[in-house]
Amino acid sequence: MNYSTIKKAVTCSLIAALGFTGAAQAQDAKVFGGRSQYRTWSIGVNGGITTPNVLIGGSNAFGNKVGLFEAPVREYYGINVRKQFSSWFGLQLDANRGRVFTHNSQPFPTTNAWDGNQYQSAETDIQYAVSLNGVFQFATIDFLRRENSVNFYASVGYGLMAFNPVMYANNDGTGAAWDNKGNWGESAGDREANHDRDYTREAFVPVGLGLKFKLSDRVALDLGYTMNFVDTKLLFGPVEGRTSNDKFSYTHAGLEFSLGSKDKEDLTWANPVATLYDELKDPELRNEVDALKQRVSALESTVQALSTDSDGDGVADKFDKCPNTPAGTQVDGSGCPIKFPEPDTTALSTGSYPNIQFEFDSSVLKTSSYPTLDQVSADLRASGATLTLEGNASEEGTEEYNYQLGLDRANSVKNYLVNSGVAASQVNVVSNGETKPVASNATEEGRQLNRNVQFKK
């Protein structure tokens, strides 16, 4: 696999991932509340070892096949910052530095020569390696629980590194040394004194796999393996006869720290399937669904029984004790004409009614509100009084959106009252949006209380 092919594959993968993530956010925002309910930023530190080979094979800088565990190792370390866009994709900025060592493992001297000298090993100092990576999370161990503890991930990216190789006469990093500018030293100890550390800069493509263990709500252990494909044949010096670009691997362990409010869950560990599963198993939701089923069944039976009303007075023939009532006559529940008393506007006490509560980002009435609304309807029809409905919202979202949400909630209550027989002129609606909270918006309990409609005279 050559470097240009890898580069094209990485570009296409990142573009596709970002596009699909944007579409996925629309669904997440509708069902689960969107990224705003999660912590999405994290920072990590890591350290480990490098080897001059990768899992997919290939030879080292001297043209010899190098087994995965026989190459000499060197230290490598770095930091990273990640922004999580969904439960399965994030973008991560990595910065690393360290060293890579390669050598000729054969007992005979190398035939590779440069500037009249022979060398059998090389150590490359990587001043920095900075890359932007797409991180894909594939699965979790505790699949049907909110508290996941293990995540598998893969990453691919594109970046720039600055490096400086030093070549040695012996295969163990000793003997006379030459740097990438032709400076010469009697031994490895002359490395710092005799070369000018003029770093070469080249692009590279990191491709990695890893495993994360959740240690606490804020901290995770990160174990990973990254193959680095460098866009040059000079990572270990100007070796003759190289047929492919150089590469090296980085095996690391590190800690990752989640940033943001402690009241929010880390999106890295959120599992939409588990969330949906928990919601379907929620006892309150199941009770509400059962209540809705019973109400629909009762309404269907009532509609069937009230299908015939010959005189059009609103009372079915089955219950009409005064048939053939003249059109427009106001009748009681038995279908007989009634005379309403004069309206008593003092009979309505709005302070006796509890607020009507709503779910997050919803204007749908809860079945638990029906008894209160039925009582308000009865009082309004009996008294002829007028009532103002004030819709309210918590502080999530913009002021304009919360104003409209408060208005929608107030209209939901009005529609219920009008459908139950209250004259539309008796009910006024206004919206306070997020401007008149009844509790603090700093906690979820307070925000739940602020999603309401209040009754005012």
C-alpha positions in Angstrom: 0.0 0.0 0.0 1.6 3.3 -1.1 1.4 6.6 0.6 -0.8 8.3 -2.0 -3.4 5.5 -1.8 -3.5 5.8 2.0 -3.8 9.5 1.9 -6.8 9.3 -0.5 -8.5 6.7 1.6 -8.0 8.8 4.8 -9.5 11.9 3.1 -12.6 10.0 1.9 -13.1 8.4 5.2 -13.0 11.6 7.2 -15.3 13.4 4.8 -17.9 10.6 4.8 -17.7 10.3 8.6 -18.3 14.0 9.1 -21.2 14.0 6.7 -22.9 11.0 8.2 -22.3 12.4 11.7 -24.2 15.6 10.8 -27.2 13.5 9.7 -27.0 11.4 12.8 -27.1 14.5 15.0 -30.5 15.4 13.7 -31.8 12.0 14.9 -29.9 12.2 18.2 -31.2 15.7 18.9 -34.8 14.5 18.4 -34.7 11.3 20.4 -32.0 11.8 23.0 -31.8 15.5 23.4 -28.7 16.2 21.3 -25.0 16.8 22.2 -25.9 19.5 24.6 -26.9 17.0 27.3 -23.4 15.3 27.1 -19.8 16.2 27.8 -18.0 16.1 24.4 -14.4 17.3 25.1 -11.6 15.3 26.5 -7.8 15.5 26.9 -5.4 12.7 27.2 -1.7 11.8 27.9 0.1 8.7 26.7 3.5 7.0 26.5 5.0 3.9 25.1 7.5 2.3 22.7 8.2 2.4 19.0 9.4 -0.3 16.6 10.6 0.1 13.0 7.8 -2.2 11.7 4.0 -2.5 11.5 1.4 -5.3 11.7 1.0 -5.5 7.9 4.7 -6.5 7.5 7.5 -5.0 5.4 11.2 -4.6 5.8 13.2 -2.2 7.8 15.5 0.5 6.4 18.2 -2.1 5.7 16.0 -4.3 3.6 15.7 -7.1 6.2 12.4 -8.6 7.3 11.8 -7.6 10.9 9.6 -9.6 13.2 7.0 -7.7 15.3 8.8 -8.4 18.6 12.5 -8.6 17.6 13.1 -5.0 16.8 14.8 -2.7 19.4 12.3 -0.3 21.0 12.6 3.3 22.0 10.4 5.7 24.1 7.6 7.8 22.6 5.0 9.9 24.3 2.3 12.5 23.6 -0.9 14.4 24.4 -4.2 14.6 22.6 -7.5 16.6 22.6 -10.7 15.1 21.2 -14.1 16.5 20.3 -16.8 13.8 20.3 -19.5 14.4 17.7 -21.7 11.3 18.3 -21.6 8.1 20.2 -19.5 6.5 17.5 -17.3 9.3 16.0 -15.0 12.0 17.1 -12.1 14.2 15.9 -8.8 14.0 17.8 -5.7 16.2 17.6 -2.5 14.3 18.6 0.9 15.6 19.3 3.8 13.2 19.9 7.6 13.1 20.1 10.3 10.5 20.8 12.7 8.2 19.0 12.7 5.2 16.7 15.7 2.7 16.3 16.4 0.3 13.4 19.3 -2.0 12.7 20.7 -4.7 10.5 20.0 -7.9 12.3 22.2 -10.0 10.0 25.8 -10.9 11.2 27.5 -9.5 8.0 28.0 -5.7 7.4 25.4 -3.8 5.5 26.0 -3.1 1.8 24.2 0.2 2.1 26.6 3.1 1.9 26.4 6.8 2.0 29.1 9.3 1.3 31.7 6.6 1.3 30.7 5.3 4.8 28.9 2.1 5.9 26.4 1.9 8.8 24.4 -0.9 10.3 21.9 1.0 12.5 20.1 4.3 12.8 18.3 6.1 15.5 15.8 8.8 14.5 14.8 11.7 16.8 11.2 12.8 16.1 11.0 16.4 17.3 7.2 16.4 16.8 4.5 14.5 15.1 1.2 16.4 14.9 -1.9 14.8 13.3 -5.7 15.2 13.0 -7.5 11.9 13.4 -11.0 10.5 13.0 -11.8 8.1 15.9 -14.4 5.5 15.3 -15.9 3.6 18.2 -17.3 0.2 17.2 -18.8 -1.6 20.2 -19.2 -1.7 23.9 -19.0 -4.7 26.3 -22.0 -3.8 28.5 -24.2 -3.3 25.4 -27.6 -3.0 27.2 -26.5 -0.8 30.1 -26.0 2.9 30.4 -22.8 2.4 32.4 -20.5 1.0 29.7 -17.0 0.0 30.9 -15.0 -1.0 27.7 -14.9 0.6 24.3 -13.1 -0.6 21.1 -12.0 2.0 18.7 -10.1 2.5 15.4 -8.5 5.8 14.2 -7.1 7.2 10.9 -5.6 10.6 10.3 -3.2 12.9 8.5 -0.3 14.9 9.9 3.2 16.4 9.8 6.3 15.3 11.6 9.8 16.7 12.0 12.7 14.2 12.4 16.4 13.8 12.3 18.1 10.4 11.8 21.6 9.6 13.0 23.4 6.5 11.5 25.9 4.3 13.3 28.7 2.0 12.1 27.6 -0.9 14.4 24.2 -2.6 14.5 23.7 -1.7 18.2 23.8 2.1 17.9 27.5 2.4 18.7 30.7 3.3 16.7 31.2 6.2 14.3 28.0 8.2 13.7 26.8 10.3 10.8 23.7 12.6 10.8 21.4 13.5 7.9 23.7 16.5 6.9 26.8 14.4 6.6 28.3 15.4 10.0 30.6 12.7 11.4 31.5 11.7 14.9 33.9 9.1 16.4 31.2 7.5 18.5 27.6 7.7 19.5 28.6 10.1 22.2 29.5 12.7 19.5 25.9 12.8 18.3 24.9 16.0 20.1 28.2 17.7 19.3 28.7 16.9 15.6 25.4 17.3 13.9 23.3 20.5 13.6 19.9 18.9 14.3 18.4 20.4 11.1 15.1 18.5 11.2 13.4 17.2 8.0 9.6 17.7 7.8 7.4 15.2 6.0 3.7 14.2 6.0 2.5 10.9 7.6 -0.7 8.9 8.0 -1.4 7.3 11.4 -3.7 4.2 11.5 -4.5 2.8 14.9 -6.5 0.4 17.0 -7.2 0.5 20.7 -9.2 -0.4 23.7 -10.5 2.0 26.5 -11.4 1.0 30.0 -13.6 3.4 32.1 -12.0 3.9 35.4 -14.4 6.5 36.7 -16.9 9.1 35.5 -13.9 11.3 34.5 -11.0 9.0 33.8 -10.4 6.2 31.3 -7.4 4.0 30.6 -6.4 4.0 26.9 -4.4 1.1 25.4 -3.5 1.4 21.7 -1.4 0.5 18.7 -0.7 2.9 15.9 1.0 2.3 12.5 2.6 5.4 11.1 3.2 5.6 7.3 5.7 8.3 6.5 5.8 10.0 3.1 9.6 9.5 2.7 12.4 6.9 2.3 14.7 9.0 4.5 13.2 8.4 8.0 16.3 6.3 9.0 18.8 8.1 6.7 19.6 7.9 3.0 19.7 4.1 2.7 20.4 2.9 -0.8 18.0 0.6 -2.7 14.8 1.5 -0.7 11.7 0.4 -2.7 9.0 1.7 -0.3 8.4 4.6 2.1 9.4 4.1 5.8 7.0 3.3 8.6 7.1 2.6 12.3 4.6 1.6 15.0 3.7 3.1 18.4 2.3 0.9 21.2 1.1 3.0 24.1 -0.8 3.2 27.3 -2.4 6.5 28.6 -5.1 8.2 30.6 -8.0 10.2 29.2 -9.8 12.9 31.2 -13.3 14.0 30.3 -14.0 17.8 30.5 -17.2 19.6 31.2 -20.1 19.7 33.7 -20.3 16.9 36.2 -24.1 16.9 35.7 -23.7 15.6 32.2 -22.8 12.2 30.8 -19.7 11.7 28.7 -20.7 11.2 25.1 -17.7 8.8 24.6 -19.5 6.3 26.8 -23.1 7.0 25.7 -24.8 4.1 24.0 -28.0 5.0 22.0 -29.2 1.4 22.0 -28.9 1.1 25.7 -30.6 4.5 26.2 -33.5 3.5 24.1 -33.7 0.1 25.9 -33.8 1.9 29.3 -36.5 4.3 28.2 -38.7 1.4 26.9 -38.2 -0.3 30.3 -39.0 2.8 32.3 -42.0 2.0 34.5 -43.5 5.5 34.3 -43.4 5.4 30.5 -45.1 2.0 30.4 -47.8 3.1 32.8 -48.4 6.2 30.6 -48.7 4.0 27.5 -51.1 1.7 29.3 -53.3 4.6 30.4 -53.3 6.0 26.8 -54.4 2.6 25.5 -57.3 2.5 28.0 -58.3 6.0 27.1 -58.3 5.3 23.3 -60.4 2.2 23.9 -63.0 4.1 25.9 -63.1 6.9 23.4 -63.8 4.5 20.5 -66.7 3.0 22.4 -68.1 6.4 23.2 -67.9 7.5 19.6 -69.8 4.5 18.5 -72.5 5.0 21.1 -72.8 8.7 20.2 -72.9 8.3 16.5 -76.6 9.4 16.1 -77.9 12.9 17.2 -81.2 13.6 15.3 -81.9 17.1 16.6 -78.3 18.2 16.5 -78.2 19.4 20.1 -75.0 17.5 21.0 -76.8 14.8 23.0 -77.0 11.4 21.3 -80.5 10.0 20.8 -79.6 7.2 23.2 -79.5 9.7 26.1 -81.7 12.6 24.8 -84.8 13.0 27.1 -86.1 16.0 25.1 -85.9 15.0 21.4 -86.5 17.4 18.6 -85.1 20.4 20.5 -85.2 23.5 18.3 -81.8 24.3 16.7 -79.5 26.5 18.7 -81.2 25.7 22.0 -78.7 25.2 24.9 -79.4 21.9 26.6 -78.2 20.0 29.6 -76.7 16.5 29.7 -80.1 14.9 29.1 -80.9 17.0 26.0 -83.4 19.3 27.7 -83.3 23.2 27.5 -81.5 24.9 30.4 -81.2 28.4 31.6 -77.7 29.4 32.7 -77.3 31.5 35.8 -75.6 34.8 35.5 -71.8 34.4 35.2 -70.1 34.6 38.6 -66.5 35.6 37.8 -65.6 35.5 41.5 -66.2 31.7 41.7 -62.9 30.8 40.0 -59.8 30.6 42.1 -56.7 30.0 40.0 -54.5 29.6 43.0 -56.1 26.2 43.7 -54.9 24.6 40.5 -51.4 23.1 40.3 -49.2 23.9 37.4 -49.4 21.7 34.3 -46.0 20.1 33.8 -44.3 19.1 30.5 -41.4 16.9 29.4 -38.2 18.3 27.9 -38.7 20.1 24.6 -42.4 18.9 24.5 -45.8 20.5 24.4 -47.7 17.2 24.6 -50.0 17.0 27.6 -49.2 14.2 30.1 -52.0 11.9 31.2 -51.3 12.8 34.8 -52.6 16.4 34.0 -56.0 15.3 32.9 -57.7 15.4 36.3 -56.6 19.0 36.9 -57.7 20.1 33.4 -61.1 18.4 33.8 -61.6 20.3 37.1 -60.6 23.6 35.5 -62.9 22.9 32.5 -65.9 22.2 34.9 -65.2 25.4 36.9 -65.0 27.6 33.7 -68.2 26.1 32.2 -70.0 26.6 35.5 -68.8 30.1 36.2 -68.4 31.6 32.8 -65.2 33.2 34.0 -62.1 34.0 31.9 -58.7 32.5 32.5 -55.1 33.3 31.3 -52.7 30.5 30.5 -49.0 31.4 30.9 -46.6 29.0 29.1 -43.1 28.6 30.5 -39.8 26.8 29.5 -36.4 26.0 31.0 -33.3 27.7 29.7 -32.2 25.0 27.2 -32.2 26.5 23.7 -32.5 30.1 22.5 -34.9 32.7 23.9 -36.9 32.7 20.7 -37.2 29.0 20.7 -38.3 28.9 24.4 -40.8 31.7 23.8 -42.5 29.6 21.0 -42.3 26.4 23.2 -44.1 28.2 26.1 -46.8 29.4 23.6 -47.2 25.9 22.2 -47.6 24.5 25.8 -50.2 27.1 26.7 -52.2 26.4 23.4 -52.1 22.7 24.2 -53.9 23.4 27.5 -56.4 25.7 25.8 -57.2 23.1 23.1 -57.9 20.6 25.8 -60.3 23.0 27.6 -62.1 24.1 24.4 -62.5 20.5 23.3 -64.1 19.7 26.8 -66.8 22.4 26.3 -65.1 25.7 27.4 -65.7 28.6 25.1 -62.6 29.8 23.4 -63.2 33.4 24.4 -62.9 32.3 28.1 -59.3 31.3 27.7 -56.3 33.6 26.8 -52.8 32.4 26.2 -49.5 34.1 26.7 -45.8 32.9 26.8 -43.2 33.9 29.3 -40.5 31.7 27.6 -37.7 31.3 30.0 -38.1 34.7 31.7 -40.2 33.6 34.8 -38.7 30.4 36.2 -40.3 29.0 39.4 -37.1 27.2 40.3 -33.3 27.3 39.6 -32.3 26.3 36.1 -28.9 25.1 37.4 -30.3 21.6 38.3 -32.4 19.1 36.3 -35.0 19.1 39.1 -35.4 22.9 38.8 -35.5 22.7 35.0 -38.3 20.1 35.2 -40.4 22.5 37.4 -39.9 25.4 34.9 -41.4 23.4 32.0 -45.0 24.3 32.9 -48.3 26.2 32.2 -49.7 28.3 35.0 -53.3 29.4 35.5 -53.8 33.2 36.0 -56.9 35.4 36.3 
